[in-house]
Amino acid sequence: MTGPQWGLSWTYDGFGNRLAQNVTKGTAPVVSLSISAATNRITTPGFTYDAAGNLVQWPGGTVTMGAEYDVDGRLSVVRWDGVERERYYYDARNLRVAGGVYYQVYGLSGEFLGEYQASAGSVVPSLWRERVYFAGRLVAKEEHATSTDPNTDRLGSLRAARRYPFGEGNNADNDEFATYRKDTSTQHDYAWHRYYSATWGRFSSPDPYQNGARATNPQSWNAYSYVENDPVNSMDPTGLTRLTAEYCQWFGWQDWECGNSDMTRVAESGGSARAGGWNPCPAGPGFLPNPSCMLPLIPIALPPPSKGGGAEIECEIQVKYRPVSVPGVNAVHVYLWMNDGVNQWVAEGKPQNASPILFIESPVTGEPVPNPYPWGKLVGQKVSNAPGLPGNNPAGDAKAGPTLRSADICLSVDRILQAVDSYNDRQVYYRPLGPNSNTFAHWLLKMGGVNHRFRRPPDAVGWNAPFNL
């Protein structure tokens, strides 16, 4: 590297919170924070969190930054000195699709495809940014009508920008650090499910699923830390789980595992991490994987959870679907089959009314009037050791996507079952095209933190329907 030399050192507490960044050589940013050992939240004056642990106020240089979050915990409004600066909108996958005058478009695996700008006096937006992929790899990009080579490093950061290990150093609105896009309105980086601050080296909201936590590393349970404070060798494309740069460099930034996996394990030493296990093959020159040594995976031995006297268990999740009779429409009913190590469960949604009630009595005239909600509410249910709704056959119905089976999945199973219990006080009404039982199944996968492991099942009408809780 050419240019001025610099050196940095960091101080952490026992929970993996970065407390200080200090200069050991040359010139570089200095940061010092006070952090609560009870909540892992910043307690330095000027920082405020809401009850859910989302950062709602922080110092922004010459202005005071403020934020609001929607019911799903996504940053929806940012303010400067109390004045609204930007408002954000998201799709069912938690991908940000609009902010200010810009609209974002993504691929099936969540890869960023392009950004469009609203044009004054025209209903057709103009192209602002575009990304081109081949076999999951970013191969070309266009910025403001200028095409360039992507020229990214092994973390997915733009090489043209000089930055420090946690990402400070480039405030341009087109910067990309470790697959994150710079957001100048929040002074953060957009990280899919959350927002990341390169200045503080941590996320501004807690991990909503905590699926990256591992029994062998207590610091992985810190819901705010970034890649367990190893930004030189690791990345977190979804804002949910640490991945090693070697794995993502070899398999592509936005492939199914690197761009969408929230279950990739990361071993701590001696080789490179691979999805689902440990690759003893050392990295090759320049930290790239050695292509002549891609050996079979050896599973990482972690202490499994236990139930009933300490017996070791593995849990399972499957997405099942079966045809349903909807006139003129090819449709299916999607439900979840799960095994918590003791019982088998079916979790699914259904209409409150078994048959539509087309007319109701007017409270004003007493006369029959059309019922705006003929099927009633969308109801959730869970049953143990039974097939659930009539027509379900968990052993014979088609399976969509993989079977998730491991000790780690037990946490997701518990969260899905709890989500069913907490759902039924919600005022969501059933509609044949959604929200419906398929919408509910997709929502349960989100609550379990495993929705990114599954694609939409064939003919699953309503899978991505708006589901405002």
BASE-915219 format. One record per residue (C-alpha): residue in one letter; x, z, y. Coordinates in pm, whole numbers, plus 50000, padded with zeros to 5 digits. Example, Ala and Ser with C-alpha at 12.3 -4.5 7.8 and 13.67 -1.06 7.14 Angstrom:
REM residues 2
("A"; (51230; 50780; 49550)) ("S"; (51367; 50714; 49894)) 
//
This chain:
REM residues 469
("M"; (50000; 50000; 50000)) ("T"; (50131; 49913; 50343)) ("G"; (50054; 50092; 50668)) ("P"; (50083; 50454; 50781)) ("Q"; (50139; 50704; 50503)) ("W"; (49908; 51000; 50460)) ("G"; (49849; 51285; 50221)) ("L"; (49547; 51505; 50148)) ("S"; (49477; 51819; 49949)) ("W"; (49144; 51979; 49859)) ("T"; (49012; 52327; 49793)) ("Y"; (48718; 52395; 49558)) ("D"; (48520; 52697; 49447)) ("G"; (48444; 52779; 49084)) ("F"; (48124; 52576; 49091)) ("G"; (48296; 52251; 49189)) ("N"; (48198; 52261; 49557)) ("R"; (48455; 52095; 49783)) ("L"; (48526; 52358; 50048)) ("A"; (48809; 52198; 50243)) ("Q"; (49002; 51874; 50287)) ("N"; (49342; 51927; 50448)) ("V"; (49618; 51691; 50563)) ("T"; (49955; 51723; 50393)) ("K"; (50116; 51415; 50547)) ("G"; (50046; 51180; 50838)) ("T"; (49698; 51157; 50987)) ("A"; (49370; 51183; 50793)) ("P"; (49027; 51347; 50824)) ("V"; (49009; 51727; 50803)) ("V"; (48685; 51884; 50676)) ("S"; (48591; 52248; 50614)) ("L"; (48257; 52373; 50481)) ("S"; (48098; 52703; 50386)) ("I"; (47887; 52677; 50071)) ("S"; (47653; 52925; 49904)) ("A"; (47766; 53034; 49558)) ("A"; (47401; 53098; 49470)) ("T"; (47257; 52755; 49558)) ("N"; (47560; 52524; 49608)) ("R"; (47411; 52430; 49947)) ("I"; (47614; 52403; 50269)) ("T"; (47576; 52712; 50490)) ("T"; (47796; 52594; 50778)) ("P"; (47600; 52625; 51108)) ("G"; (47402; 52308; 51179)) ("F"; (47306; 52240; 50815)) ("T"; (46950; 52308; 50694)) ("Y"; (46778; 52239; 50360)) ("D"; (46414; 52231; 50255)) ("A"; (46274; 52434; 49966)) ("A"; (46358; 52155; 49718)) ("G"; (46724; 52154; 49821)) ("N"; (46715; 51834; 50027)) ("L"; (46931; 51826; 50340)) ("V"; (46695; 51803; 50639)) ("Q"; (46934; 51867; 50930)) ("W"; (47307; 51813; 50978)) ("P"; (47556; 51748; 51260)) ("G"; (47614; 51381; 51333)) ("G"; (47894; 51382; 51585)) ("T"; (47726; 51356; 51925)) ("V"; (47372; 51384; 51782)) ("T"; (47180; 51615; 51551)) ("M"; (47060; 51431; 51242)) ("G"; (46728; 51510; 51077)) ("A"; (46551; 51379; 50768)) ("E"; (46213; 51384; 50599)) ("Y"; (46149; 51325; 50227)) ("D"; (45849; 51187; 50041)) ("V"; (45671; 51363; 49754)) ("D"; (45921; 51216; 49507)) ("G"; (46216; 51365; 49697)) ("R"; (46333; 51034; 49846)) ("L"; (46464; 51020; 50201)) ("S"; (46186; 50852; 50399)) ("V"; (46262; 50915; 50768)) ("V"; (46586; 50981; 50957)) ("R"; (46588; 51113; 51314)) ("W"; (46853; 51140; 51583)) ("D"; (46794; 51435; 51817)) ("G"; (46434; 51445; 51699)) ("V"; (46364; 51076; 51765)) ("E"; (46280; 50855; 51465)) ("R"; (46572; 50622; 51397)) ("E"; (46472; 50460; 51067)) ("R"; (46198; 50473; 50807)) ("Y"; (46262; 50382; 50442)) ("Y"; (46040; 50260; 50158)) ("Y"; (46106; 50253; 49782)) ("D"; (45972; 50084; 49471)) ("A"; (45874; 50247; 49142)) ("R"; (46237; 50245; 49026)) ("N"; (46343; 50451; 49331)) ("L"; (46521; 50147; 49474)) ("R"; (46508; 50125; 49852)) ("V"; (46323; 49804; 49940)) ("A"; (46272; 49832; 50316)) ("G"; (46424; 50003; 50615)) ("G"; (46380; 49908; 50980)) ("V"; (46369; 49529; 51002)) ("Y"; (46550; 49476; 50671)) ("Y"; (46406; 49416; 50324)) ("Q"; (46605; 49451; 50001)) ("V"; (46559; 49266; 49672)) ("Y"; (46696; 49374; 49332)) ("G"; (46736; 49234; 48983)) ("L"; (46582; 49361; 48661)) ("S"; (46869; 49604; 48601)) ("G"; (46868; 49735; 48957)) ("E"; (47152; 49517; 49084)) ("F"; (47135; 49439; 49455)) ("L"; (47049; 49069; 49500)) ("G"; (46991; 49028; 49870)) ("E"; (46876; 49163; 50201)) ("Y"; (46645; 48985; 50445)) ("Q"; (46583; 49043; 50814)) ("A"; (46246; 49010; 50982)) ("S"; (46248; 48721; 51230)) ("A"; (46063; 48745; 51560)) ("G"; (45776; 48496; 51579)) ("S"; (45804; 48400; 51211)) ("V"; (45648; 48528; 50890)) ("V"; (45951; 48407; 50694)) ("P"; (46243; 48654; 50697)) ("S"; (46598; 48528; 50731)) ("L"; (46870; 48591; 50471)) ("W"; (47109; 48864; 50585)) ("R"; (47307; 48938; 50269)) ("E"; (47317; 48786; 49922)) ("R"; (47488; 48877; 49594)) ("V"; (47545; 48648; 49295)) ("Y"; (47612; 48779; 48942)) ("F"; (47724; 48621; 48618)) ("A"; (47684; 48811; 48290)) ("G"; (47634; 49131; 48489)) ("R"; (47943; 49088; 48707)) ("L"; (47943; 49034; 49081)) ("V"; (48105; 48693; 49137)) ("A"; (48008; 48591; 49492)) ("K"; (47857; 48731; 49807)) ("E"; (47729; 48605; 50139)) ("E"; (47732; 48807; 50462)) ("H"; (47546; 48667; 50763)) ("A"; (47567; 48305; 50638)) ("T"; (47937; 48337; 50545)) ("S"; (48023; 48311; 50176)) ("T"; (48318; 48513; 50047)) ("D"; (48481; 48628; 49726)) ("P"; (48348; 48976; 49640)) ("N"; (48705; 49112; 49618)) ("T"; (48612; 49456; 49492)) ("D"; (48843; 49711; 49333)) ("R"; (48794; 49886; 49000)) ("L"; (48547; 50132; 49157)) ("G"; (48336; 49856; 49311)) ("S"; (48463; 49923; 49665)) ("L"; (48538; 49637; 49903)) ("R"; (48915; 49589; 49910)) ("A"; (48912; 49469; 50271)) ("A"; (48841; 49821; 50396)) ("R"; (49104; 50096; 50396)) ("R"; (48954; 50432; 50299)) ("Y"; (49043; 50777; 50175)) ("P"; (48963; 50892; 49818)) ("F"; (48610; 51020; 49885)) ("G"; (48520; 50708; 50087)) ("E"; (48589; 50795; 50451)) ("G"; (48755; 50542; 50675)) ("N"; (48515; 50252; 50719)) ("N"; (48190; 50292; 50914)) ("A"; (48088; 49924; 50917)) ("D"; (47730; 49867; 50809)) ("N"; (47842; 49615; 50545)) ("D"; (48087; 49852; 50377)) ("E"; (48055; 49921; 50005)) ("F"; (48222; 50222; 49844)) ("A"; (48211; 50261; 49465)) ("T"; (47895; 50042; 49446)) ("Y"; (47726; 50235; 49734)) ("R"; (47618; 50059; 50053)) ("K"; (47688; 50213; 50392)) ("D"; (47383; 50330; 50585)) ("T"; (47477; 50384; 50948)) ("S"; (47143; 50540; 51045)) ("T"; (47198; 50838; 50812)) ("Q"; (47580; 50825; 50830)) ("H"; (47563; 50835; 50450)) ("D"; (47604; 50587; 50166)) ("Y"; (47291; 50473; 49981)) ("A"; (47335; 50571; 49615)) ("W"; (47010; 50446; 49453)) ("H"; (46846; 50781; 49363)) ("R"; (47016; 50976; 49642)) ("Y"; (47237; 50952; 49949)) ("Y"; (47607; 51037; 49945)) ("S"; (47824; 51167; 50230)) ("A"; (48183; 51044; 50218)) ("T"; (48271; 51297; 50489)) ("W"; (48169; 51597; 50280)) ("G"; (48235; 51438; 49941)) ("R"; (47894; 51534; 49803)) ("F"; (47530; 51425; 49778)) ("S"; (47273; 51538; 50034)) ("S"; (47005; 51600; 49768)) ("P"; (47030; 51765; 49426)) ("D"; (47043; 51561; 49108)) ("P"; (46673; 51520; 49020)) ("Y"; (46737; 51512; 48644)) ("Q"; (47073; 51685; 48582)) ("N"; (47130; 51462; 48277)) ("G"; (47500; 51439; 48363)) ("A"; (47547; 51809; 48284)) ("R"; (47763; 51885; 47980)) ("A"; (47820; 52210; 47799)) ("T"; (48197; 52158; 47795)) ("N"; (48227; 52143; 48175)) ("P"; (48039; 52405; 48381)) ("Q"; (48113; 52218; 48706)) ("S"; (47903; 51926; 48581)) ("W"; (47597; 52146; 48640)) ("N"; (47655; 52138; 49016)) ("A"; (47364; 51923; 49137)) ("Y"; (47538; 51815; 49461)) ("S"; (47898; 51733; 49364)) ("Y"; (48019; 51373; 49343)) ("V"; (48174; 51256; 49010)) ("E"; (48296; 51611; 48945)) ("N"; (48541; 51562; 49234)) ("D"; (48739; 51282; 49068)) ("P"; (48665; 50989; 49305)) ("V"; (48987; 50803; 49223)) ("N"; (48900; 50751; 48856)) ("S"; (48521; 50777; 48849)) ("M"; (48204; 50635; 48999)) ("D"; (47830; 50708; 48989)) ("P"; (47636; 50380; 49035)) ("T"; (47288; 50536; 49007)) ("G"; (47353; 50865; 49184)) ("L"; (47278; 51043; 48855)) ("T"; (47583; 51045; 48626)) ("R"; (47958; 51010; 48647)) ("L"; (48113; 50704; 48481)) ("T"; (48481; 50618; 48453)) ("A"; (48614; 50322; 48648)) ("E"; (48783; 50182; 48337)) ("Y"; (48452; 50154; 48154)) ("C"; (48275; 49988; 48444)) ("Q"; (48561; 49751; 48520)) ("W"; (48557; 49627; 48162)) ("F"; (48184; 49594; 48113)) ("G"; (48075; 49490; 48464)) ("W"; (47938; 49690; 48757)) ("Q"; (47570; 49630; 48697)) ("D"; (47534; 49585; 48322)) ("W"; (47286; 49790; 48121)) ("E"; (47519; 50084; 48061)) ("C"; (47726; 50085; 48380)) ("G"; (47454; 50013; 48630)) ("N"; (47160; 50181; 48461)) ("S"; (47277; 50442; 48213)) ("D"; (47214; 50806; 48289)) ("M"; (47339; 50921; 47951)) ("T"; (47702; 50807; 47947)) ("R"; (47932; 51086; 47839)) ("V"; (48269; 51124; 48008)) ("A"; (48556; 51278; 47818)) ("E"; (48809; 51478; 48011)) ("S"; (49153; 51350; 47907)) ("G"; (49363; 51111; 47707)) ("G"; (49174; 50783; 47714)) ("S"; (48878; 50605; 47872)) ("A"; (48511; 50698; 47851)) ("R"; (48261; 50471; 47679)) ("A"; (47884; 50496; 47670)) ("G"; (47774; 50739; 47399)) ("G"; (48117; 50845; 47282)) ("W"; (48493; 50854; 47326)) ("N"; (48734; 50561; 47317)) ("P"; (49085; 50682; 47222)) ("C"; (49231; 50357; 47348)) ("P"; (49448; 50436; 47654)) ("A"; (49402; 50235; 47970)) ("G"; (49626; 49936; 48020)) ("P"; (49841; 49850; 48323)) ("G"; (49685; 49925; 48659)) ("F"; (49423; 50156; 48499)) ("L"; (49245; 49860; 48338)) ("P"; (49134; 49890; 47975)) ("N"; (49371; 49752; 47718)) ("P"; (49175; 49457; 47566)) ("S"; (49378; 49468; 47245)) ("C"; (49274; 49824; 47173)) ("M"; (48897; 49843; 47203)) ("L"; (48841; 50071; 46902)) ("P"; (48511; 50194; 46757)) ("L"; (48358; 50492; 46930)) ("I"; (48428; 50843; 46807)) ("P"; (48143; 51074; 46916)) ("I"; (48237; 51365; 47141)) ("A"; (48169; 51695; 46970)) ("L"; (47957; 51911; 47201)) ("P"; (47781; 52236; 47113)) ("P"; (47421; 52133; 47036)) ("P"; (47123; 52335; 47157)) ("S"; (46940; 52557; 46915)) ("K"; (46589; 52673; 46836)) ("G"; (46462; 52931; 46593)) ("G"; (46755; 53148; 46486)) ("G"; (47029; 52923; 46619)) ("A"; (46964; 52619; 46398)) ("E"; (47133; 52308; 46534)) ("I"; (46892; 52032; 46634)) ("E"; (46871; 51682; 46771)) ("C"; (46575; 51558; 46971)) ("E"; (46426; 51207; 46994)) ("I"; (46228; 50992; 47235)) ("Q"; (46065; 50660; 47152)) ("V"; (45841; 50436; 47365)) ("K"; (45558; 50308; 47146)) ("Y"; (45289; 50051; 47223)) ("R"; (44985; 49896; 47055)) ("P"; (44731; 49626; 47152)) ("V"; (44411; 49728; 47330)) ("S"; (44092; 49533; 47382)) ("V"; (44063; 49416; 47743)) ("P"; (43845; 49103; 47784)) ("G"; (44049; 48806; 47897)) ("V"; (44376; 49003; 47917)) ("N"; (44663; 49055; 47674)) ("A"; (44727; 49424; 47719)) ("V"; (44880; 49718; 47536)) ("H"; (44859; 50097; 47548)) ("V"; (45200; 50260; 47592)) ("Y"; (45271; 50617; 47487)) ("L"; (45572; 50836; 47414)) ("W"; (45658; 50971; 47072)) ("M"; (45902; 51263; 47076)) ("N"; (46065; 51510; 46842)) ("D"; (46182; 51840; 46992)) ("G"; (46357; 51950; 46671)) ("V"; (46060; 52160; 46561)) ("N"; (45748; 51954; 46632)) ("Q"; (45662; 51589; 46681)) ("W"; (45476; 51510; 47002)) ("V"; (45271; 51227; 47150)) ("A"; (45240; 51221; 47529)) ("E"; (45011; 50968; 47693)) ("G"; (44757; 50897; 47963)) ("K"; (44389; 50810; 47926)) ("P"; (44079; 50760; 48143)) ("Q"; (43863; 51066; 48205)) ("N"; (43552; 50871; 48098)) ("A"; (43557; 50713; 47754)) ("S"; (43320; 50444; 47888)) ("P"; (43287; 50336; 48251)) ("I"; (43012; 50502; 48455)) ("L"; (42911; 50215; 48678)) ("F"; (42659; 50395; 48901)) ("I"; (42634; 50742; 49047)) ("E"; (42367; 50913; 49252)) ("S"; (42413; 50891; 49627)) ("P"; (42445; 51240; 49778)) ("V"; (42260; 51110; 50085)) ("T"; (41969; 50907; 49949)) ("G"; (41964; 51016; 49586)) ("E"; (41957; 50648; 49487)) ("P"; (42201; 50491; 49238)) ("V"; (42507; 50344; 49409)) ("P"; (42817; 50170; 49265)) ("N"; (43077; 50418; 49138)) ("P"; (43414; 50347; 49306)) ("Y"; (43592; 50516; 49015)) ("P"; (43394; 50423; 48702)) ("W"; (43667; 50547; 48466)) ("G"; (43721; 50877; 48644)) ("K"; (44063; 51031; 48678)) ("L"; (44379; 50929; 48495)) ("V"; (44425; 51223; 48258)) ("G"; (44746; 51319; 48079)) ("Q"; (44760; 51474; 47736)) ("K"; (45015; 51588; 47481)) ("V"; (44946; 51661; 47113)) ("S"; (45179; 51801; 46849)) ("N"; (45203; 51671; 46494)) ("A"; (44908; 51434; 46551)) ("P"; (44880; 51066; 46656)) ("G"; (44695; 51129; 46982)) ("L"; (44430; 50881; 47093)) ("P"; (44230; 50692; 46830)) ("G"; (44420; 50377; 46736)) ("N"; (44766; 50531; 46776)) ("N"; (44996; 50501; 46476)) ("P"; (45341; 50632; 46573)) ("A"; (45486; 50533; 46238)) ("G"; (45357; 50176; 46256)) ("D"; (45316; 50088; 46622)) ("A"; (45577; 49869; 46789)) ("K"; (45876; 50036; 46956)) ("A"; (46003; 49925; 47298)) ("G"; (46372; 49976; 47365)) ("P"; (46610; 50217; 47193)) ("T"; (46548; 50543; 47013)) ("L"; (46714; 50814; 47220)) ("R"; (46845; 51069; 46973)) ("S"; (47090; 51349; 47052)) ("A"; (47110; 51716; 47137)) ("D"; (47121; 51621; 47505)) ("I"; (46778; 51454; 47479)) ("C"; (46616; 51792; 47413)) ("L"; (46629; 51868; 47785)) ("S"; (46447; 51541; 47861)) ("V"; (46182; 51613; 47598)) ("D"; (46118; 51956; 47750)) ("R"; (46086; 51807; 48098)) ("I"; (45841; 51541; 47982)) ("L"; (45621; 51801; 47810)) ("Q"; (45631; 52018; 48123)) ("A"; (45540; 51716; 48337)) ("V"; (45223; 51661; 48133)) ("D"; (45125; 52026; 48189)) ("S"; (45181; 52008; 48564)) ("Y"; (45022; 51665; 48613)) ("N"; (44654; 51724; 48547)) ("D"; (44578; 51890; 48879)) ("R"; (44662; 51563; 49055)) ("Q"; (44395; 51339; 49207)) ("V"; (44493; 51006; 49052)) ("Y"; (44209; 50777; 48948)) ("Y"; (44227; 50543; 48651)) ("R"; (44208; 50167; 48704)) ("P"; (44238; 49912; 48422)) ("L"; (44519; 49727; 48605)) ("G"; (44689; 50047; 48714)) ("P"; (44744; 50324; 48760)) ("N"; (44660; 50353; 48392)) ("S"; (44807; 50493; 48070)) ("N"; (45108; 50260; 48097)) ("T"; (45178; 50379; 48451)) ("F"; (45160; 50736; 48321)) ("A"; (45406; 50668; 48037)) ("H"; (45653; 50513; 48285)) ("W"; (45616; 50818; 48513)) ("L"; (45686; 51054; 48222)) ("L"; (46010; 50870; 48149)) ("K"; (46108; 50922; 48512)) ("M"; (46029; 51292; 48488)) ("G"; (46252; 51312; 48181)) ("G"; (46532; 51127; 48359)) ("V"; (46548; 50851; 48097)) ("N"; (46341; 50571; 48254)) ("H"; (46652; 50361; 48311)) ("R"; (46709; 50335; 47936)) ("F"; (46387; 50141; 47885)) ("R"; (46246; 49806; 47994)) ("R"; (45881; 49733; 48052)) ("P"; (45713; 49680; 47711)) ("P"; (45552; 49337; 47656)) ("D"; (45208; 49302; 47818)) ("A"; (45226; 49658; 47960)) ("V"; (44981; 49600; 48243)) ("G"; (45022; 49860; 48518)) ("W"; (45373; 49972; 48410)) ("N"; (45505; 49947; 48768)) ("A"; (45177; 50014; 48948)) ("P"; (45194; 50246; 49251)) ("F"; (45158; 50605; 49137)) ("N"; (45135; 50823; 49446)) ("L"; (45125; 51189; 49350)) 
//
